Amino acid sequence: MALKWARAGTTCEISGDGAVLTKVKGGNYNRLVSGAETMGTGVHEWEVELSAGATANKSITMYVGVARDGLDVEKGNHFKQGNGWFLRPDDGGLYGAGGLGAGAQGQGAFTRGDRVGVRLDLGDGTLRFFKNGVAFGAGFPAGTIDGEVVMAVELVCPGQSVTLKQGGALG
């Protein structure tokens, strides 16, 4: 099955046969967009390219990872309720498991044009991240994620855009 974005609220737009996601309007607040495929078992990998930063200041403060299926796409910050697990590319921090940022990990943050790779292993409950194909930090440890999830992004500012890459090469 080809990966694609499937659910977005009124401030976000999905285009490019489901690969391109852009926050097109609204204020600077998180809005969830999720994928079409529910993942409950196995290992899943994908990449998103950080295509554009915010219109006002080029910020790439956004969240890339996984979330529970069926969450409200007109809201964000689902990681605060333990319903999402994300990497924030601008600072490299982990957000999820009911808590806020776990501090920067890896060497340096991401910039526009970089690819954020995601490897979800539902066999052991881990979520790892990659920067341009190279492992980035420790990610979420074994036992963190259980049950069904979908790939997800929370965009924050109008103008931010990510492009889903099929078959990305992860380290």
N, C-alpha and C positions, 0 to 999 in steps of 0.2 A: 504494500500500500504506500502510495506517495504521501509524504508528510505535507500538511498544509494547516494554515490558521483557519479556524472555523467559527469561533464565537468572539464577537467584539461588541462593545457598547457604542453609543451614539457619538462619542468623541473620537473614535478610532475607525480607520478604514482598512479593509483587506483588499488587496489587488494582486495583479500578476499571477493569476491562477492559484491564489491562496498562499503565495510565498512572501509577498511584501505587506508589511504592517506599518501603518503611519498613524500617529496621533494628529488629527487634522484641526481640532478646535478644543475649546475649553480652557480652564485654568491649569495651574501647575499642581496637579494632584494625580495620584496613581489611578490607573484604569487597567483592569485585567483583560488580556486577550488569551484565548486558549486554543489548543490544537483539536483536530477532529478525532484522532485515535486515542481511545482509552487504553492505558497500559497497566496491566495487572500482574504480569509475570515476565520473566526474561530480562535480557539486556537490550537497551535502546540507546541509540546515538544520533545526534544531530548537531548542526551548527547554525548560528545566526550571525550574519554580518551586521556590524553596527553601521548602517548606511548613512544616517544623518543625525546630527544633534539638534537641540532645540532651536527654533527659529530666532528667539531673542538673544541667546548667548552660547549656542552650540553645545550645551550641556548634554552629556550622555548618562546622567543619573537616571537609571532605569533598572529593572530587575529581570533576570533571565534564569529560567529553571523549570520547575514543575509545580502543579497545584492540584488539589482535589477537583474532580470533575463536577460540573454543574454550579460552580460558584458564581456570584453576581458579578457580571462584567461591567456594571455601572459603578462598581466600587473597586478599591484596591487595598493594599496593605494586608492581604490575606495571610501573610506570614506571621502577623501578630497574633492570630487566632490558632496557629498551628496547622493551617490549611495550605501552606505554600512553602517552598524551599528554593531560595534564589541566590544568585551571585549578583552583586551590584558592580557593574564594570568600571564605573568611575573611580571607586576606591578599593575594589577587590574584596570587599567584605561579604560575609555570608549572612543571609537573613532568612530565618525560618525556625521551625520547631517551637513556635510560640514566643520567640525572643527577637530582639533587634540585632543589629550587626555584631558579628562575632570577631570583628577586627579584620584588618587587611591581611591577605594571604598572597603568596607568590611575590614575584619581583615586579613592581610597577603596575600601574593600572592600565586599562585598555584605552584606546583612542578610536576616533572615528575611522572606519575602514578595517579595523581588526575583526577577527572572527572569534566568537565565544562558542566553544565546543561543550557539549553536555553529554555525559555518559551516565545513564541511570541503570543500576543493577538491582532489580527487584528480588533477586535471589538472596542477596545479603543486605538489602536496604540502603545501599550507598548511592551518593550522587557526587560525581566528580566533574570538574570543569577544566577546560583547556583554552589556552590563548594561542591562536594561529597554529593549532595542531600540537602544541607542547603543553604537557600537564601543568596546571596552575593551582598551586596550593593543595591542601589536604582534602578539601571538599567536606561533605557531610559523611560521618562515619557509619559503619555497619549498624543496622538496626534503626536508623533514623526514619526511613520511609517504609511504610507498609500500606497495603491496600492499593486501590486503583487511583491513578493520577493521569494527568494530561500534560503535555509540554505547555509552557506558559511564559508570558512576558507581561510585566506591568510597565507601561510607558507612563511618564510623568508630565512632560512638557510638550505643547504643540510643536510640530515640526520633527520630533523624534521619529526615526524610522529604522526598522530592522528587516533584513531579507533572509528568509529561511534557505539554507543551502542543503540540497539533497546529497546524500552520500559523502558528507565531509570526512576527511581523513583525520582521525584523532590519534594522538600518540600512543 
